Amino acid sequence: MLKLEGVVIRNGAFAVTADFEVADGAKVAVIGPSGAGKTTLIEGIAGFLAVERGRILWDGRDITAEPPGRRPVAMLFQDGNLFPHLTVAQNVGLGIRPDLKLDADQRARVARAIARVGLAGLEVRKPAELSGGQQSRAALARVLVQGRPLVLLDEPFAALGPALKAEMLDLVAGLVAETGATLMMVSHDPGDARRIADQVVLVAEGRAHPPQETTALLDAPPPVLQDYLGTA
């Protein structure tokens, strides 16, 4: 279980507060107006932004001060963070070892992750030789190969067309269901939340609200969400 206890995460002059729990295996969308603090929340959980006050716990273990690499977190950023000079296999392998000194078992893990996201046969290609959807799949394979129990997505599919984005969302949902991982996904699109999220964390005016059931929240949104969705 992920638990945020009276947390304040600061990003420059801006801060977001959070006090809630996310159950193991939950699929949670993080939505809200631009600039409300969605990415700040996710980066704080991942350890890329410092917690100014409060605690972040995973299964009862305080991870507030732990560096990103020691947290039970795998994060996929908006741009996918693929290195252009590395092949697909090398980019995925970075999820295991930054120096890419992989043993046979680790190379097999990389191969399995690449196959699972539908890129078998493209291991030696570089990002520039891939389509946008294939690049997203490669970035997702790097998350998959880490085997972390908490997966954080910061709108990695926002630049994809509707059909391809839906395909990637379904792939993510399938992968976390297979592994039992907990998912938190930042999105500007409520359709993404309806597609794969059981719950929604609404971030507005510097506060991350506790998770609510997706359909209930989006069918009867509070005023601040109505304004964002244009349904007021």
TINU-540187 format. One record per residue (C-alpha): x, y, z; residue number from 1; residue in three letters. Coordinates in pm, whole numbers, plus 32768, in hexadecimal, padded with zeros to 4 digits. Each point is the difference from the previous one (the first is absolute). Layout:
<nodes>
node u X | v Y | w Z | num NUM | residuo ala
...
</nodes>
This chain:
<nodes>
node u 8000 | v 8000 | w 8000 | num 1 | residuo met
node u 8071 | v 8160 | w 7FAD | num 2 | residuo leu
node u 7FB7 | v 80F8 | w 8116 | num 3 | residuo lys
node u 803B | v 8177 | w 8002 | num 4 | residuo leu
node u 7FE8 | v 8092 | w 815E | num 5 | residuo glu
node u 7FD8 | v 817A | w 800B | num 6 | residuo gly
node u 80F1 | v 8024 | w 7EDD | num 7 | residuo val
node u 806E | v 814B | w 7F6E | num 8 | residuo val
node u 80CA | v 7FE6 | w 7EBE | num 9 | residuo ile
node u 80A9 | v 813B | w 7F86 | num 10 | residuo arg
node u 805A | v 8054 | w 7E99 | num 11 | residuo asn
node u 80A2 | v 8157 | w 8001 | num 12 | residuo gly
node u 7F08 | v 80FE | w 8086 | num 13 | residuo ala
node u 7EE0 | v 7F09 | w 7FD7 | num 14 | residuo phe
node u 7F99 | v 7EEE | w 80F2 | num 15 | residuo ala
node u 7EFE | v 7EEB | w 7FFD | num 16 | residuo val
node u 7F6F | v 7F5B | w 8136 | num 17 | residuo thr
node u 7F87 | v 7E9A | w 801A | num 18 | residuo ala
node u 7F74 | v 7F1D | w 810E | num 19 | residuo asp
node u 7F76 | v 7EB9 | w 7F7A | num 20 | residuo phe
node u 8036 | v 7E8D | w 7FC4 | num 21 | residuo glu
node u 800B | v 7F30 | w 7EC2 | num 22 | residuo val
node u 7FBB | v 7E8C | w 8025 | num 23 | residuo ala
node u 80E6 | v 7EF8 | w 7F71 | num 24 | residuo asp
node u 7FA7 | v 7FB0 | w 7E99 | num 25 | residuo gly
node u 7F25 | v 8133 | w 7FD0 | num 26 | residuo ala
node u 7FFB | v 80BA | w 7EB4 | num 27 | residuo lys
node u 7FE7 | v 8172 | w 804A | num 28 | residuo val
node u 7FE6 | v 8124 | w 7F10 | num 29 | residuo ala
node u 8087 | v 8151 | w 8072 | num 30 | residuo val
node u 7F3A | v 8115 | w 7F59 | num 31 | residuo ile
node u 7FC4 | v 8174 | w 802B | num 32 | residuo gly
node u 803F | v 8154 | w 7F65 | num 33 | residuo pro
node u 814E | v 8059 | w 7F65 | num 34 | residuo ser
node u 80F2 | v 8080 | w 8105 | num 35 | residuo gly
node u 7F3B | v 7F68 | w 8120 | num 36 | residuo ala
node u 811F | v 7F20 | w 806F | num 37 | residuo gly
node u 7FC7 | v 7EAD | w 7F5A | num 38 | residuo lys
node u 8167 | v 7FD1 | w 7F8C | num 39 | residuo thr
node u 8083 | v 8094 | w 8146 | num 40 | residuo thr
node u 7F3E | v 7EF5 | w 80BE | num 41 | residuo leu
node u 8083 | v 7EE4 | w 7F29 | num 42 | residuo ile
node u 8168 | v 807B | w 8005 | num 43 | residuo glu
node u 7FEE | v 8024 | w 817A | num 44 | residuo gly
node u 7F8C | v 7E98 | w 8024 | num 45 | residuo ile
node u 8117 | v 7F91 | w 7F16 | num 46 | residuo ala
node u 8106 | v 80C4 | w 80C4 | num 47 | residuo gly
node u 8059 | v 8100 | w 7EF9 | num 48 | residuo phe
node u 7F73 | v 811A | w 80D5 | num 49 | residuo leu
node u 803B | v 8024 | w 8174 | num 50 | residuo ala
node u 7EF0 | v 7FD9 | w 8103 | num 51 | residuo val
node u 7FF9 | v 813C | w 80CE | num 52 | residuo glu
node u 7F1C | v 7F71 | w 810C | num 53 | residuo arg
node u 7F56 | v 7EB4 | w 804D | num 54 | residuo gly
node u 8055 | v 7E9B | w 7FA0 | num 55 | residuo arg
node u 7FE0 | v 7F15 | w 7ED7 | num 56 | residuo ile
node u 7FE0 | v 7E91 | w 805B | num 57 | residuo leu
node u 7FF9 | v 7EC4 | w 7F30 | num 58 | residuo trp
node u 7F78 | v 7ECD | w 80B2 | num 59 | residuo asp
node u 804E | v 80AA | w 8149 | num 60 | residuo gly
node u 8167 | v 8057 | w 7FA4 | num 61 | residuo arg
node u 805C | v 8170 | w 800A | num 62 | residuo asp
node u 8097 | v 8057 | w 7EAD | num 63 | residuo ile
node u 7FED | v 817A | w 802A | num 64 | residuo thr
node u 8177 | v 8036 | w 7FFD | num 65 | residuo ala
node u 8063 | v 7EE5 | w 7F19 | num 66 | residuo glu
node u 8097 | v 8057 | w 7EAB | num 67 | residuo pro
node u 7F34 | v 7FA7 | w 7EC9 | num 68 | residuo pro
node u 80CB | v 7ECA | w 7FAF | num 69 | residuo gly
node u 7FB8 | v 7F62 | w 8153 | num 70 | residuo arg
node u 7E8A | v 803C | w 7FF9 | num 71 | residuo arg
node u 7F0C | v 7EF0 | w 7F8F | num 72 | residuo pro
node u 7FAA | v 80DF | w 7ED9 | num 73 | residuo val
node u 8022 | v 7FF1 | w 7E86 | num 74 | residuo ala
node u 7FA7 | v 8143 | w 7F4E | num 75 | residuo met
node u 7FB1 | v 804B | w 7E96 | num 76 | residuo leu
node u 8022 | v 816D | w 7FA0 | num 77 | residuo phe
node u 7F4D | v 80C9 | w 7EF3 | num 78 | residuo gln
node u 8119 | v 7FE2 | w 7F03 | num 79 | residuo asp
node u 8050 | v 7E93 | w 8048 | num 80 | residuo gly
node u 816D | v 805A | w 8047 | num 81 | residuo asn
node u 8093 | v 7F1D | w 7EF4 | num 82 | residuo leu
node u 816D | v 803D | w 7FB0 | num 83 | residuo phe
node u 8026 | v 8038 | w 7E88 | num 84 | residuo pro
node u 815A | v 7F61 | w 7FE6 | num 85 | residuo his
node u 7F92 | v 7EB9 | w 80A4 | num 86 | residuo leu
node u 7F3F | v 7EDE | w 7F6A | num 87 | residuo thr
node u 7EAD | v 7F8E | w 807E | num 88 | residuo val
node u 80A4 | v 7EE6 | w 80C4 | num 89 | residuo ala
node u 80FD | v 80EE | w 809A | num 90 | residuo gln
node u 7EF5 | v 80FF | w 805D | num 91 | residuo asn
node u 7F35 | v 7EF0 | w 80A8 | num 92 | residuo val
node u 8134 | v 7F71 | w 80A9 | num 93 | residuo gly
node u 803A | v 814C | w 80AE | num 94 | residuo leu
node u 7ED7 | v 7FA5 | w 80D9 | num 95 | residuo gly
node u 80D4 | v 7EEC | w 8098 | num 96 | residuo ile
node u 8160 | v 8091 | w 7FFF | num 97 | residuo arg
node u 8068 | v 815F | w 7F99 | num 98 | residuo pro
node u 8153 | v 7F7A | w 7F92 | num 99 | residuo asp
node u 7F55 | v 7EF9 | w 7F22 | num 100 | residuo leu
node u 80E5 | v 7EEE | w 8084 | num 101 | residuo lys
node u 7EEF | v 7EF9 | w 7FF6 | num 102 | residuo leu
node u 802B | v 7E8F | w 8044 | num 103 | residuo asp
node u 7F4A | v 7EF4 | w 7F38 | num 104 | residuo ala
node u 7ECF | v 7FFD | w 80E6 | num 105 | residuo asp
node u 7FE2 | v 8178 | w 7FEC | num 106 | residuo gln
node u 801A | v 7FFE | w 7E86 | num 107 | residuo arg
node u 7EEC | v 7EFD | w 7FFC | num 108 | residuo ala
node u 7F28 | v 80E6 | w 80D7 | num 109 | residuo arg
node u 8039 | v 8117 | w 7F05 | num 110 | residuo val
node u 7F9E | v 7F1E | w 7EDF | num 111 | residuo ala
node u 7EC2 | v 7F92 | w 80B4 | num 112 | residuo arg
node u 7F9C | v 8168 | w 804B | num 113 | residuo ala
node u 803A | v 8068 | w 7E96 | num 114 | residuo ile
node u 7F32 | v 7EDD | w 7F84 | num 115 | residuo ala
node u 7EE9 | v 8049 | w 80F9 | num 116 | residuo arg
node u 7FD1 | v 8160 | w 7F77 | num 117 | residuo val
node u 7FFE | v 7F82 | w 7E99 | num 118 | residuo gly
node u 815B | v 8069 | w 7F8E | num 119 | residuo leu
node u 80A3 | v 7EAC | w 7FC9 | num 120 | residuo ala
node u 80E8 | v 8018 | w 7ED4 | num 121 | residuo gly
node u 8042 | v 8173 | w 8033 | num 122 | residuo leu
node u 8103 | v 7FDC | w 8114 | num 123 | residuo glu
node u 811F | v 809A | w 7F38 | num 124 | residuo val
node u 7F42 | v 812B | w 7F7C | num 125 | residuo arg
node u 803D | v 815B | w 808B | num 126 | residuo lys
node u 7EE4 | v 80EB | w 8066 | num 127 | residuo pro
node u 8011 | v 80CA | w 7EBD | num 128 | residuo ala
node u 7FB2 | v 7EC1 | w 7F40 | num 129 | residuo glu
node u 7EBF | v 7FC5 | w 80C6 | num 130 | residuo leu
node u 7EA5 | v 8091 | w 7FDF | num 131 | residuo ser
node u 7F6F | v 80CC | w 811D | num 132 | residuo gly
node u 7F3A | v 7ED8 | w 807A | num 133 | residuo gly
node u 8131 | v 7F1D | w 7FF3 | num 134 | residuo gln
node u 80C9 | v 80FE | w 80C7 | num 135 | residuo gln
node u 7EEE | v 8001 | w 8109 | num 136 | residuo ser
node u 800C | v 7E85 | w 800B | num 137 | residuo arg
node u 817A | v 8002 | w 802C | num 138 | residuo ala
node u 7FE5 | v 80F7 | w 811F | num 139 | residuo ala
node u 7EF0 | v 7F2B | w 809C | num 140 | residuo leu
node u 80DD | v 7ECA | w 7FE1 | num 141 | residuo ala
node u 810C | v 80B2 | w 80CB | num 142 | residuo arg
node u 7EFD | v 803A | w 8112 | num 143 | residuo val
node u 7F8D | v 7E96 | w 7FEA | num 144 | residuo leu
node u 815D | v 7F6A | w 801A | num 145 | residuo val
node u 8039 | v 80B0 | w 814E | num 146 | residuo gln
node u 7EF5 | v 7F2E | w 80AA | num 147 | residuo gly
node u 7FA5 | v 8113 | w 80F7 | num 148 | residuo arg
node u 7EB5 | v 7FE8 | w 80BC | num 149 | residuo pro
node u 7F9F | v 816D | w 7FC8 | num 150 | residuo leu
node u 7FEA | v 8085 | w 7E9B | num 151 | residuo val
node u 7FE1 | v 8177 | w 7FC6 | num 152 | residuo leu
node u 7FA5 | v 808D | w 7EAC | num 153 | residuo leu
node u 8017 | v 8174 | w 7FB3 | num 154 | residuo asp
node u 7F30 | v 801F | w 7EC2 | num 155 | residuo glu
node u 80EF | v 7F30 | w 7F2C | num 156 | residuo pro
node u 7EFC | v 7FCA | w 7EEE | num 157 | residuo phe
node u 7F7C | v 8164 | w 7FE1 | num 158 | residuo ala
node u 80A0 | v 8037 | w 7EAB | num 159 | residuo ala
node u 7F6A | v 7EC4 | w 7F68 | num 160 | residuo leu
node u 7EC4 | v 7FF8 | w 7F30 | num 161 | residuo gly
node u 7EBD | v 7F88 | w 80A6 | num 162 | residuo pro
node u 8009 | v 7E9B | w 7F7C | num 163 | residuo ala
node u 8170 | v 7FCC | w 8051 | num 164 | residuo leu
node u 7FDB | v 809E | w 8157 | num 165 | residuo lys
node u 7EDC | v 7F17 | w 804E | num 166 | residuo ala
node u 80D5 | v 7EDA | w 7F93 | num 167 | residuo glu
node u 811C | v 806A | w 80E6 | num 168 | residuo met
node u 7F13 | v 8038 | w 8125 | num 169 | residuo leu
node u 7F74 | v 7EA3 | w 7FD2 | num 170 | residuo asp
node u 8162 | v 7F75 | w 7FF4 | num 171 | residuo leu
node u 8058 | v 80B1 | w 8145 | num 172 | residuo val
node u 7EC4 | v 7F7D | w 80A6 | num 173 | residuo ala
node u 8055 | v 7EA0 | w 7F91 | num 174 | residuo gly
node u 8165 | v 8015 | w 807A | num 175 | residuo leu
node u 7FAC | v 807F | w 815C | num 176 | residuo val
node u 7EEC | v 7EFC | w 801E | num 177 | residuo ala
node u 80FE | v 7EEF | w 7FAF | num 178 | residuo glu
node u 80FE | v 807A | w 80FC | num 179 | residuo thr
node u 7F14 | v 8080 | w 810F | num 180 | residuo gly
node u 80AC | v 8152 | w 7FFB | num 181 | residuo ala
node u 7F57 | v 813A | w 807E | num 182 | residuo thr
node u 7FD2 | v 8108 | w 7EF3 | num 183 | residuo leu
node u 7FE9 | v 817A | w 801C | num 184 | residuo met
node u 7FD2 | v 80B1 | w 7EB2 | num 185 | residuo met
node u 7FFB | v 8176 | w 7FC2 | num 186 | residuo val
node u 7F11 | v 8062 | w 7EE9 | num 187 | residuo ser
node u 7F4A | v 8131 | w 7F7D | num 188 | residuo his
node u 7EFE | v 7F23 | w 7F59 | num 189 | residuo asp
node u 7EE1 | v 7F79 | w 80D9 | num 190 | residuo pro
node u 7FCD | v 7EFA | w 7EF3 | num 191 | residuo gly
node u 814E | v 7F67 | w 8064 | num 192 | residuo asp
node u 7F85 | v 7FE4 | w 8166 | num 193 | residuo ala
node u 7EBA | v 7F5F | w 7F95 | num 194 | residuo arg
node u 80BC | v 7F0A | w 7F25 | num 195 | residuo arg
node u 80EF | v 7F65 | w 80FB | num 196 | residuo ile
node u 7FEA | v 80A5 | w 8159 | num 197 | residuo ala
node u 7F3A | v 7F7B | w 8126 | num 198 | residuo asp
node u 802F | v 8144 | w 80BF | num 199 | residuo gln
node u 8058 | v 816A | w 7FC5 | num 200 | residuo val
node u 80D8 | v 80ED | w 80CB | num 201 | residuo val
node u 7F8B | v 8161 | w 7FB6 | num 202 | residuo leu
node u 8115 | v 8102 | w 801D | num 203 | residuo val
node u 7F84 | v 8165 | w 8012 | num 204 | residuo ala
node u 8076 | v 8145 | w 809B | num 205 | residuo glu
node u 8136 | v 7F5E | w 8090 | num 206 | residuo gly
node u 7F4F | v 7EDD | w 80A7 | num 207 | residuo arg
node u 7FF7 | v 7E91 | w 7F9D | num 208 | residuo ala
node u 7EB3 | v 7F77 | w 8076 | num 209 | residuo his
node u 7FD6 | v 7E98 | w 807A | num 210 | residuo pro
node u 7FA8 | v 7F02 | w 7EF4 | num 211 | residuo pro
node u 7E95 | v 7FE8 | w 7F97 | num 212 | residuo gln
node u 7F4E | v 7F01 | w 7F27 | num 213 | residuo glu
node u 8032 | v 8065 | w 7E96 | num 214 | residuo thr
node u 7EA0 | v 7FF3 | w 7F77 | num 215 | residuo thr
node u 7F65 | v 80A4 | w 8131 | num 216 | residuo ala
node u 80F3 | v 8125 | w 7FF8 | num 217 | residuo leu
node u 7FF2 | v 803D | w 7E8A | num 218 | residuo leu
node u 7E85 | v 7FDA | w 7FEC | num 219 | residuo asp
node u 7FCD | v 80FC | w 8118 | num 220 | residuo ala
node u 813B | v 80D8 | w 8003 | num 221 | residuo pro
node u 8036 | v 810F | w 8108 | num 222 | residuo pro
node u 8001 | v 816B | w 7F86 | num 223 | residuo pro
node u 8179 | v 8016 | w 7FCF | num 224 | residuo val
node u 7FF7 | v 7EC7 | w 7F26 | num 225 | residuo leu
node u 7ECE | v 807E | w 7F45 | num 226 | residuo gln
node u 80C0 | v 813C | w 7FA9 | num 227 | residuo asp
node u 8124 | v 7F32 | w 7F82 | num 228 | residuo tyr
node u 7F28 | v 7F13 | w 7F37 | num 229 | residuo leu
node u 7F29 | v 811D | w 7F77 | num 230 | residuo gly
node u 7EBF | v 7F69 | w 808A | num 231 | residuo thr
node u 7FA3 | v 8112 | w 80F3 | num 232 | residuo ala
</nodes>
